[in-house]
């Protein structure tokens, strides 16, 4: 009997006749876990694109109940001598036993070990890590999933999100990989860290301070405050963007020739934070003085 079974959410996703469309939640999942997929590829020779595509399908981009409660990104059940933590969820039958992990990293690691040590999938490791189509079809042929469209869905996701670019990666972001090894700090779930404009950022939650964020991410809270052009004692508001490295002088290349039109409630500072730009550079790019009062509808250059 195979060890991994499709969750109900995955079955519904695969049975849909609709063509796969780009989804922001999927992209956020990719940004968060692509580095661990690359790290696993370098250790176990499983294409990073395949690992990410399977994780996206099995976990519903990290939103499934099993993933949220048990850090189980690949739907691995408890059998085959599992003695670790467990979580019970309805799947093929009611209240089935699934493996539970302390972190996303443990889930990815267990998935890699399962594929690399199972005789059922041994032939796949003769394929190149750049042959994602061969891997997708091989997983289906070996019985990884019963749905006849499983391989096609993996391939569609890989091509839509260009996941195969990671199969050629020579290195990975160790900071992002390290983050997947922890699930909680002082009993609280970790902030999701994302990447934009060559920088890391997170979104502040109620009760956050520069100090609490610094303790979580292992960066001096004084530095974080400085990176965000703030006083280290400032109170943070829920929903604020907090950058974890020094901000850039301008927005990414894709914003060349594009303007940001001021929305109600925005300030020069909030706009600079949104795009990860240093405030003084936003003023400079637009030839504005620091005492300029922006107006709703005003267009601002970002690079």
Secondary structure, 3 states (H helix, E strand, C coil): CCCECCCHHHHHHHHCCCCCCCCHHHHHHHHHHHHHHHHHHHHHCCCHHHHHHHHHHHHCCCCCHHHHHHCCCCCEECCCCCCCCEEEECCCCCCEEEECCCCHHHHHHHHHHHHHHCHHHHHHHHCCCCCHHHHHHHHHHCCCCCCCCHHHHHHHHHHHCCHHHHHHCCCCCHHHHHHCCCCEECCEECCCCEEECCEEEEECCCCCCHHHHHHHHCCCHHHHHHHCCCCCCCCCCCCCEEECCCCECCCCHHHCCCEEECCCCCCHHHHHHHHCECHHHHHHHCCCCCCCCCCCCCEEECC
